[in-house]
């Protein structure tokens, strides 16, 4: 059984139930049966030894079950606000994906209970802070494990309740300890991976909106169409650039707002010394394929690594029933996720910077050659302010993204008696990336409000004596987006508060995943 990011999207955003096939469960059972026989009279880390720096201490056979409960309870030490439900469900699916590799030696009942938690929307309380990203997400996974053994608290049907109470209500039994269920449930990269997967889903969605916004922007500016031509973009060779340009060409296929350069400038005789229409648009409009192309490629790589991690055995030791051996190592180390989350947040920050500059083009009448009133103000200039103050929000939020883009992957701090002498900080990387995702939605929402307002300015006509632009000259993708935005926020002439409408547009953009 192979889990994909689309599988997680379907479960956590679209209400699909998670099913596990029989052959996969059979392999989990084989792994457990092998470990049960193999562990007899052997020294195996975390089964009959202490954990971490205490691995040198042998644990008496009479206390082996207590040992597994102890790692769960002792490591439930997180702090801060609870992670969002979608992150926790994704983390549980990532943990399940690791168990389904049949390399953990856990009893199949733990797998089935975790599946029921996911399908019944039982959300363990996981605090934001606690993970250094190696041995994976020990503290935050311990909070999931705490709920699996019937302790702690869960978010169920919009309330926080004692776990045992919810399990009793649903007729579910807490997980039992057989051999190493406590260590396996707490050891691995599943929380950072789960958050990373949710980030990926939103990042891909933001890229879609950024490409559409760039199309709409260039329609507003009446940019020449050759900037997205296949001939121009293929000679740069980069696949991401070519893909973005191809998407833009597909969107503008029915547009009448992108003039052909060969018709306007090559086929006609020009004698004027100063051309009224810009020969080339500003970089934030013209260079969209070159700017968003690297973003696209970064997200493609991140998707591949996240899906590998979803289907990887990320705990320690690895129980290999096929090789008839137990291997000790460091598959819990989160560097792969940490580095990718840093790369994703950097890419999204550049996407957001581009959106903020596009917004500036719409607001700055001297830059847009007075095709639009200052700040898209459809009221009385001087008396009314249009969207002037919206730019403050977009600019400050973009600046925060730039600060958050400092790489976290290189911020290792030794701890755990220097047993963990170099760590990934992967969950911190994923959480910082999430903040950039949220910020990006805010800036993108303001840009889309501005695009709708700019379209109203052009279709109404009259500014500087301009004739109205027919609405249907815009491509169908831009028109559809306009209608969606106008369902969230009506036309603006007089000054009114924007904050609730901006939040409504953020939700509109997010709900298209």
Backbone torsions as a table, in degrees:
resi	resn	phi	psi	omega
1	UNK	NA	130.2	-176.3
2	UNK	-121.2	122.0	179.3
3	UNK	-90.0	137.7	176.2
4	UNK	-117.3	166.6	175.5
5	UNK	-62.8	-35.1	177.8
6	UNK	-65.3	-34.4	175.2
7	UNK	-60.6	-44.6	-179.7
8	UNK	-66.5	-41.1	175.8
9	UNK	-56.4	-45.5	-177.6
10	UNK	-63.2	-37.3	-177.6
11	UNK	-75.9	-50.4	-170.2
12	UNK	-86.3	-22.0	-179.1
13	UNK	-110.8	-21.2	-174.2
14	UNK	-122.6	10.4	169.6
15	UNK	74.2	15.4	178.8
16	UNK	-75.2	143.3	177.8
17	UNK	-84.9	144.4	-180.0
18	UNK	-88.0	124.9	178.0
19	UNK	-113.7	146.8	177.5
20	UNK	-121.5	128.5	-176.5
21	UNK	-76.8	156.4	-177.0
22	UNK	-58.5	-47.9	-179.8
23	UNK	-57.5	-35.3	178.9
24	UNK	-65.8	-45.3	178.1
25	UNK	-63.1	-35.1	177.7
26	UNK	-62.3	-39.4	178.9
27	UNK	-67.4	-36.7	175.2
28	UNK	-60.6	-42.1	179.5
29	UNK	-65.6	-38.6	178.0
30	UNK	-64.2	-40.4	179.0
31	UNK	-62.0	-44.7	179.0
32	UNK	-63.8	-45.0	-178.0
33	UNK	-62.5	-41.2	177.9
34	UNK	-61.4	-47.6	-177.4
35	UNK	-62.6	-38.1	-179.5
36	UNK	-58.5	-40.2	-180.0
37	UNK	-80.7	-40.1	-173.5
38	UNK	-70.0	-34.5	-171.8
39	UNK	-70.1	-15.0	-176.4
40	UNK	-64.8	125.9	176.7
41	UNK	62.9	25.8	175.9
42	UNK	-124.7	156.1	174.9
43	UNK	-94.9	113.8	-179.9
44	UNK	-130.1	127.0	-177.6
45	UNK	-53.8	133.0	173.6
46	UNK	77.7	-3.2	174.6
47	UNK	-104.8	-46.9	175.1
48	UNK	-133.7	25.9	171.1
49	UNK	-128.9	167.1	171.8
50	UNK	-70.6	178.6	-175.9
51	UNK	-105.9	151.4	176.1
52	UNK	59.2	-131.6	-179.2
53	UNK	-63.2	-14.8	-180.0
54	UNK	-90.9	13.3	-178.2
55	UNK	-66.8	-17.8	-179.8
56	UNK	-75.3	-11.9	-179.3
57	UNK	-94.1	122.5	176.1
58	UNK	-76.1	137.9	178.9
59	UNK	-103.8	131.9	-178.9
60	UNK	-62.9	144.8	-176.9
61	UNK	-56.5	-28.2	-177.7
62	UNK	-69.1	-14.7	-174.3
63	UNK	-117.2	16.3	-173.0
64	UNK	-68.0	-38.8	176.2
65	UNK	-67.6	-41.5	178.5
66	UNK	-60.4	-36.9	178.0
67	UNK	-57.0	-43.5	-178.4
68	UNK	-68.7	-38.7	175.8
69	UNK	-66.2	-35.7	-176.8
70	UNK	-63.9	-38.8	-178.6
71	UNK	-66.9	-34.1	178.8
72	UNK	-67.9	-50.5	-175.1
73	UNK	-70.4	-41.5	-175.8
74	UNK	-70.4	-25.4	-177.1
75	UNK	-97.8	2.0	175.4
76	UNK	-81.6	71.6	-170.9
77	UNK	-125.2	20.1	-177.5
78	UNK	-66.2	164.3	-179.9
79	UNK	-141.6	156.8	177.4
80	UNK	102.4	-177.6	-177.6
81	UNK	-66.9	157.9	179.4
82	UNK	-70.1	141.7	172.9
83	UNK	-63.9	148.9	178.0
84	UNK	-59.8	151.2	-178.4
85	UNK	-54.2	-40.9	-176.8
86	UNK	-63.9	-35.8	178.1
87	UNK	-67.5	-41.6	-177.6
88	UNK	-67.7	-41.8	178.2
89	UNK	-63.6	-40.5	177.8
90	UNK	-65.2	-38.7	178.2
91	UNK	-64.3	-40.8	177.8
92	UNK	-64.4	-37.7	177.0
93	UNK	-67.2	-37.0	177.0
94	UNK	-65.8	-39.5	177.6
95	UNK	-65.7	-40.1	177.0
96	UNK	-62.7	-42.9	178.2
97	UNK	-57.6	-38.0	177.5
98	UNK	-67.2	-45.1	178.1
99	UNK	-60.2	-35.9	-175.6
100	UNK	-72.7	-5.9	172.4
101	UNK	-74.8	-9.0	178.5
102	UNK	58.7	41.2	177.6
103	UNK	-126.0	15.4	-177.7
104	UNK	-108.7	-18.3	179.1
105	UNK	71.4	22.1	-179.5
106	UNK	-86.5	156.4	176.4
107	UNK	-71.6	143.5	-175.4
108	UNK	-61.7	-23.3	179.8
109	UNK	-63.7	-31.9	177.7
110	UNK	-67.1	-40.5	178.5
111	UNK	-62.2	-45.2	-177.8
112	UNK	-67.8	-36.1	178.7
113	UNK	-67.5	-41.2	177.9
114	UNK	-63.0	-38.7	175.2
115	UNK	-60.9	-40.6	179.4
116	UNK	-68.2	-37.9	174.9
117	UNK	-56.9	-43.8	-178.7
118	UNK	-66.3	-48.3	-174.9
119	UNK	-72.2	-30.0	179.7
120	UNK	-90.5	2.9	178.1
121	UNK	58.7	45.6	174.4
122	UNK	-94.3	114.5	-169.9
123	UNK	-109.2	106.1	176.9
124	UNK	-61.7	149.4	174.8
125	UNK	-75.3	117.8	174.5
126	UNK	-124.0	116.2	177.1
127	UNK	-69.2	155.5	-177.7
128	UNK	-63.0	-41.0	-171.9
129	UNK	-104.2	143.1	175.4
130	UNK	156.4	-22.1	-173.8
131	UNK	-100.1	137.1	168.8
132	UNK	-104.3	0.5	171.9
133	UNK	84.2	13.5	175.2
134	UNK	-173.5	120.2	1.1
135	UNK	-66.5	74.1	-176.4
136	UNK	65.3	-138.7	-174.9
137	UNK	-106.3	56.6	-172.5
138	UNK	-49.2	-53.1	-174.1
139	UNK	-66.8	-48.1	-175.7
140	UNK	-71.5	-35.5	174.5
141	UNK	-67.7	-30.7	176.8
142	UNK	-62.2	-32.9	178.3
143	UNK	-68.6	-35.2	172.9
144	UNK	-66.1	-47.1	-178.9
145	UNK	-61.1	-35.8	179.2
146	UNK	-58.7	-40.0	178.9
147	UNK	-73.7	-34.4	178.4
148	UNK	-63.4	-29.9	177.0
149	UNK	-90.4	9.8	172.7
150	UNK	89.9	12.9	-179.5
151	UNK	-113.2	-177.5	-180.0
152	UNK	70.5	-157.5	-178.8
153	UNK	-137.2	156.2	-178.7
154	UNK	-132.8	155.6	173.6
155	UNK	-95.1	112.8	-175.1
156	UNK	-138.2	123.3	-178.6
157	UNK	52.2	47.6	173.5
158	UNK	68.6	17.5	172.0
159	UNK	-136.6	150.8	173.6
160	UNK	-85.7	126.1	-176.6
161	UNK	-138.7	157.0	174.2
162	UNK	-60.1	135.5	-176.2
163	UNK	-57.0	-46.6	-176.1
164	UNK	-58.0	-38.2	-179.6
165	UNK	-62.9	-43.2	-179.5
166	UNK	-69.0	-42.1	179.3
167	UNK	-62.1	-43.2	178.3
168	UNK	-61.0	-40.7	-179.2
169	UNK	-62.7	-34.7	-178.4
170	UNK	-95.1	0.4	-179.8
171	UNK	70.9	31.9	-179.6
172	UNK	-106.2	143.4	178.2
173	UNK	-98.7	139.1	176.0
174	UNK	-59.2	156.0	178.8
175	UNK	-64.1	143.7	175.4
176	UNK	-100.9	155.8	175.1
177	UNK	-94.8	127.7	177.6
178	UNK	-111.6	-62.7	-179.9
179	UNK	-128.6	-63.1	-175.4
180	UNK	-137.5	29.8	-177.7
181	UNK	-60.5	-34.7	179.9
182	UNK	-64.3	-49.1	179.8
183	UNK	-65.4	-44.3	-178.2
184	UNK	-63.5	-36.6	-178.3
185	UNK	-71.9	-23.9	-174.9
186	UNK	-103.3	-11.3	-168.4
187	UNK	-110.1	111.9	178.0
188	UNK	154.5	-178.7	-172.4
189	UNK	-101.0	21.4	-166.1
190	UNK	-70.4	-32.3	-179.2
191	UNK	-72.1	-48.5	178.1
192	UNK	-61.9	-35.9	179.2
193	UNK	-68.0	-44.0	179.4
194	UNK	-60.8	-46.9	177.8
195	UNK	-62.6	-41.2	178.7
196	UNK	-60.9	-38.5	178.4
197	UNK	-64.8	-44.5	178.1
198	UNK	-63.9	-41.0	174.6
199	UNK	-57.4	-42.7	-177.9
200	UNK	-62.9	-43.3	179.4
201	UNK	-59.6	-45.9	180.0
202	UNK	-70.9	-37.0	-179.3
203	UNK	-64.0	-42.0	177.7
204	UNK	-64.6	-36.9	176.4
205	UNK	-65.1	-43.2	178.5
206	UNK	-63.1	-37.6	177.7
207	UNK	-63.1	-41.9	176.5
208	UNK	-57.3	-47.3	-178.7
209	UNK	-67.0	-35.0	179.2
210	UNK	-65.5	-38.7	177.7
211	UNK	-66.2	-44.0	179.1
212	UNK	-64.4	-42.7	178.4
213	UNK	-60.0	-38.7	-179.1
214	UNK	-68.4	-35.8	173.7
215	UNK	-62.0	-50.6	-178.4
216	UNK	-61.4	-41.6	177.9
217	UNK	-57.4	-47.6	-177.2
218	UNK	-70.1	-26.4	172.2
219	UNK	-67.9	-43.5	177.6
220	UNK	-58.1	-43.4	-175.7
221	UNK	-83.0	-7.0	-174.3
222	UNK	52.6	50.3	178.2
223	UNK	-69.4	152.3	175.5
224	UNK	-69.1	145.6	-168.9
225	UNK	-77.6	-13.5	-172.4
226	UNK	-72.1	-11.5	178.5
227	UNK	-64.5	-23.1	178.9
228	UNK	-110.3	13.0	-177.4
229	UNK	-66.3	149.9	178.3
230	UNK	-63.1	-40.2	-177.1
231	UNK	-61.7	-42.0	179.8
232	UNK	-66.4	-48.4	-169.5
233	UNK	-79.4	-26.8	-178.5
234	UNK	-71.7	-27.0	-178.2
235	UNK	-75.0	-14.0	173.1
236	UNK	-78.6	-19.8	172.5
237	UNK	77.4	-26.2	-174.3
238	UNK	-66.4	131.5	-175.4
239	UNK	-65.3	-41.8	-178.5
240	UNK	-60.4	-44.2	178.6
241	UNK	-60.8	-43.4	-179.3
242	UNK	-66.3	-36.8	179.3
243	UNK	-67.3	-43.1	179.2
244	UNK	-63.8	-45.4	179.7
245	UNK	-61.6	-39.4	179.4
246	UNK	-64.9	-40.8	177.8
247	UNK	-63.3	-40.6	179.5
248	UNK	-66.2	-40.2	177.8
249	UNK	-62.3	-39.6	178.7
250	UNK	-63.6	-41.2	-179.1
251	UNK	-66.8	-38.7	-173.5
252	UNK	-91.0	10.1	-175.8
253	UNK	-56.1	-33.8	-178.2
254	UNK	-107.0	18.1	-180.0
255	UNK	-85.7	147.3	172.8
256	UNK	-113.3	15.9	-173.3
257	UNK	-106.1	-1.4	178.6
258	UNK	-112.4	98.4	-177.8
259	UNK	-65.6	150.1	177.6
260	UNK	-85.1	127.5	-176.3
261	UNK	-62.2	-40.8	-176.4
262	UNK	-63.9	-31.7	178.6
263	UNK	-76.8	-43.2	-173.2
264	UNK	-79.3	-35.6	-172.0
265	UNK	-117.3	-21.2	-176.4
266	UNK	-99.3	-37.6	-173.9
267	UNK	-88.7	-15.8	-177.8
268	UNK	-106.8	147.4	179.1
269	UNK	-86.4	122.9	-177.8
270	UNK	-113.1	130.6	178.2
271	UNK	-115.1	-11.9	-176.1
272	UNK	-68.2	147.0	179.3
273	UNK	-82.1	-33.4	179.3
274	UNK	-119.6	120.1	-178.2
275	UNK	-81.1	131.9	-177.1
276	UNK	-67.8	-38.9	-178.7
277	UNK	-98.6	135.2	-177.0
278	UNK	-58.5	133.5	177.2
279	UNK	-67.9	-35.3	176.8
280	UNK	-138.3	137.4	-179.8
281	UNK	-76.4	166.8	175.2
282	UNK	-59.4	157.5	-175.8
283	UNK	-57.7	-38.6	-177.0
284	UNK	-64.9	-16.5	175.0
285	UNK	-101.0	-51.1	-171.5
286	UNK	-73.0	-33.5	-172.4
287	UNK	-96.0	21.4	-177.3
288	UNK	-55.5	-46.4	178.7
289	UNK	-60.9	-37.5	-178.9
290	UNK	-73.2	-27.9	179.5
291	UNK	-85.9	-46.0	-177.0
292	UNK	-83.5	-15.9	176.0
293	UNK	-59.3	-51.1	176.1
294	UNK	-61.4	-33.4	175.7
295	UNK	-61.8	-46.2	-179.9
296	UNK	-60.1	-45.6	-178.6
297	UNK	-67.4	-37.7	176.9
298	UNK	-60.7	-42.5	-179.9
299	UNK	-69.3	-33.6	177.4
300	UNK	-64.0	-43.4	178.2
301	UNK	-65.1	-44.4	180.0
302	UNK	-60.4	-40.4	178.9
303	UNK	-59.7	-45.2	-179.2
304	UNK	-62.1	-42.9	-178.8
305	UNK	-69.6	-39.5	177.6
306	UNK	-63.1	-41.1	-179.9
307	UNK	-69.2	-33.9	173.5
308	UNK	-62.0	-41.8	-178.2
309	UNK	-69.4	-34.4	176.7
310	UNK	-60.3	-27.7	-174.4
311	UNK	-116.1	33.8	-178.3
312	UNK	-119.5	147.7	171.8
313	UNK	-82.8	109.3	-170.5
314	UNK	-115.1	21.8	176.4
315	UNK	-110.5	-168.4	-175.5
316	UNK	-154.3	133.9	-2.6
317	UNK	-76.9	169.9	178.5
318	UNK	-94.7	126.3	-178.6
319	UNK	-97.8	107.6	-175.3
320	UNK	-108.0	95.1	-177.8
321	UNK	-70.0	-23.0	178.7
322	UNK	-74.9	-41.4	176.7
323	UNK	-83.8	-6.2	-179.4
324	UNK	57.1	48.3	-178.3
325	UNK	-153.5	164.1	174.5
326	UNK	-121.3	122.4	-173.8
327	UNK	-109.9	133.6	178.4
328	UNK	-102.6	136.4	-179.5
329	UNK	-170.4	-140.7	-174.7
330	UNK	-140.7	42.2	180.0
331	UNK	-64.6	-9.6	178.3
332	UNK	-80.4	-6.4	-174.4
333	UNK	-72.9	130.1	-168.0
334	UNK	-95.8	21.4	-174.6
335	UNK	-61.0	-37.6	179.9
336	UNK	-58.0	-46.0	-178.3
337	UNK	-71.4	-41.3	-177.7
338	UNK	-59.4	-47.9	-178.6
339	UNK	-64.1	-42.8	-178.5
340	UNK	-66.2	-37.3	179.5
341	UNK	-67.7	-35.4	173.9
342	UNK	-63.2	-43.4	-179.3
343	UNK	-64.5	-40.6	179.9
344	UNK	-64.6	-43.6	-177.8
345	UNK	-67.8	-34.8	176.4
346	UNK	-64.3	-44.5	179.7
347	UNK	-62.7	-42.3	179.9
348	UNK	-68.0	-33.3	176.5
349	UNK	-63.3	-41.0	177.7
350	UNK	-65.7	-38.4	175.0
351	UNK	-59.0	-43.7	-178.5
352	UNK	-69.3	-39.0	176.1
353	UNK	-60.4	-40.4	178.3
354	UNK	-64.2	-42.9	178.3
355	UNK	-61.5	-40.5	-179.7
356	UNK	-65.4	-36.7	178.0
357	UNK	-71.4	-36.5	174.8
358	UNK	-62.6	-40.1	176.4
359	UNK	-60.0	-42.1	178.9
360	UNK	-61.3	-38.4	177.3
361	UNK	-59.8	-42.9	-179.4
362	UNK	-66.7	-35.5	-174.6
363	UNK	-84.0	-26.5	-169.0
364	UNK	-97.6	99.1	-172.5
365	UNK	-64.9	-27.4	178.5
366	UNK	-73.7	-28.3	177.1
367	UNK	-77.9	-39.3	-179.2
368	UNK	-87.1	16.2	176.0
369	UNK	60.1	35.0	174.3
370	UNK	59.8	28.8	172.6
371	UNK	-80.8	-16.3	-178.9
372	UNK	-131.2	146.8	177.5
373	UNK	-68.2	155.5	179.9
374	UNK	-53.9	129.3	177.9
375	UNK	57.6	25.7	178.6
376	UNK	55.7	36.8	-176.0
377	UNK	-80.3	110.3	178.9
378	UNK	-93.7	2.2	177.6
379	UNK	-94.4	-146.2	-179.4
380	UNK	-92.4	118.6	-179.0
381	UNK	-60.5	131.6	-177.0
382	UNK	97.0	-43.4	176.7
383	UNK	-83.4	-44.6	179.3
384	UNK	-102.7	161.9	-172.5
385	UNK	-120.4	-5.2	179.2
386	UNK	57.5	-130.6	-177.3
387	UNK	-103.5	22.7	-174.9
388	UNK	-52.0	-49.3	-174.0
389	UNK	-74.0	-19.3	176.8
390	UNK	-62.2	-30.6	179.7
391	UNK	-66.1	-33.5	177.9
392	UNK	-57.7	-45.0	-178.9
393	UNK	-64.0	-46.4	-178.6
394	UNK	-63.3	-41.3	-177.6
395	UNK	-69.7	-43.6	-179.5
396	UNK	-66.8	-37.5	-180.0
397	UNK	-68.7	-39.3	176.0
398	UNK	-62.6	-40.9	178.6
399	UNK	-61.6	-38.4	177.6
400	UNK	-64.6	-39.8	176.2
401	UNK	-58.0	-42.1	-179.6
402	UNK	-61.9	-40.3	177.2
403	UNK	-66.5	-43.0	-178.8
404	UNK	-67.4	-16.6	-176.4
405	UNK	-78.1	-2.8	172.9
406	UNK	-56.9	127.4	-176.4
407	UNK	-58.5	135.1	176.9
408	UNK	-98.8	-19.2	-178.6
409	UNK	-54.7	-29.9	-176.0
410	UNK	-97.5	12.9	-176.1
411	UNK	-100.2	49.8	178.6
412	UNK	-73.2	138.1	172.5
413	UNK	-129.4	121.2	179.7
414	UNK	-62.4	146.2	177.3
415	UNK	-157.6	-171.7	177.1
416	UNK	60.4	48.7	-175.9
417	UNK	55.7	32.9	-178.7
418	UNK	64.2	9.5	169.5
419	UNK	-62.0	-44.8	174.9
420	UNK	-93.3	77.0	-172.0
421	UNK	-86.2	-13.6	170.4
422	UNK	-146.0	122.0	-171.9
423	UNK	-125.3	169.3	-171.5
424	UNK	-94.4	-25.3	-171.0
425	UNK	52.8	33.0	-173.8
426	UNK	-62.2	-39.2	-179.3
427	UNK	-70.9	-37.1	173.6
428	UNK	-60.5	-42.1	178.1
429	UNK	-59.4	-44.1	-179.5
430	UNK	-66.1	-38.9	-179.9
431	UNK	-69.4	-38.4	176.0
432	UNK	-66.5	-38.4	175.5
433	UNK	-61.2	-39.1	178.8
434	UNK	-61.0	-39.3	178.7
435	UNK	-64.0	-37.8	176.5
436	UNK	-65.8	-40.1	175.8
437	UNK	-56.7	-50.4	-178.8
438	UNK	-61.8	-42.6	177.9
439	UNK	-62.2	-40.6	-178.9
440	UNK	-61.4	-40.1	176.8
441	UNK	-61.3	-38.3	-178.8
442	UNK	-64.6	-46.2	179.7
443	UNK	-66.8	-41.3	-179.3
444	UNK	-63.8	-38.2	179.0
445	UNK	-63.1	-43.6	178.6
446	UNK	-63.6	-39.6	177.9
447	UNK	-61.5	-42.7	-178.9
448	UNK	-69.2	-35.6	173.8
449	UNK	-61.0	-43.4	-179.8
450	UNK	-65.2	-38.7	178.2
451	UNK	-63.2	-40.7	176.9
452	UNK	-64.4	-41.5	179.0
453	UNK	-65.3	-40.6	178.3
454	UNK	-63.4	-39.2	177.9
455	UNK	-63.1	-40.4	176.3
456	UNK	-62.4	-41.2	179.1
457	UNK	-60.9	-42.9	-177.2
458	UNK	-72.7	-41.8	-177.2
459	UNK	-73.7	-25.1	176.0
460	UNK	-76.3	-31.7	-179.2
461	UNK	69.0	-176.5	173.6
462	UNK	98.2	-30.3	-178.7
463	UNK	-70.9	125.5	-175.8
464	UNK	55.6	29.3	177.1
465	UNK	75.3	12.7	-177.4
466	UNK	-71.0	143.0	175.9
467	UNK	-75.5	150.7	177.7
468	UNK	-60.7	141.0	174.8
469	UNK	-92.0	127.3	178.2
470	UNK	-60.9	131.7	-179.0
471	UNK	-56.8	-36.7	-175.9
472	UNK	-79.4	3.1	169.1
473	UNK	-74.4	-22.9	175.3
474	UNK	-75.4	151.7	-178.9
475	UNK	-67.5	160.8	-176.1
476	UNK	-63.4	-32.6	178.9
477	UNK	-64.5	-42.6	177.8
478	UNK	-67.4	-40.5	179.8
479	UNK	-64.3	-39.3	178.8
480	UNK	-65.2	-42.3	177.9
481	UNK	-63.7	-40.7	178.4
482	UNK	-57.4	-46.9	-178.7
483	UNK	-63.6	-38.7	177.9
484	UNK	-63.9	-41.7	179.4
485	UNK	-66.9	-40.4	-178.1
486	UNK	-70.4	-18.3	171.6
487	UNK	-72.2	-26.8	179.6
488	UNK	-87.2	-35.0	-174.2
489	UNK	-145.7	125.1	-178.0
490	UNK	-72.5	174.8	178.2
491	UNK	-60.6	146.0	-175.9
492	UNK	-118.0	121.5	171.6
493	UNK	-121.8	-57.4	177.7
494	UNK	-80.1	159.6	178.6
495	UNK	-73.9	128.6	175.8
496	UNK	-143.9	160.4	175.5
497	UNK	-61.5	145.6	-178.5
498	UNK	-107.1	-16.1	-163.5
499	UNK	-62.0	-39.1	-179.6
500	UNK	-70.5	-37.2	179.5
501	UNK	-67.9	-37.6	177.0
502	UNK	-62.2	-42.8	177.6
503	UNK	-62.2	-38.5	178.0
504	UNK	-63.6	-40.8	178.8
505	UNK	-69.3	-37.6	175.1
506	UNK	-55.8	-47.6	179.3
507	UNK	-63.3	-38.0	177.5
508	UNK	-60.7	-45.3	-179.6
509	UNK	-66.9	-41.4	-179.1
510	UNK	-66.9	-34.9	-174.2
511	UNK	-77.8	4.8	177.9
512	UNK	-97.7	12.9	-179.9
513	UNK	-74.1	NA	NA
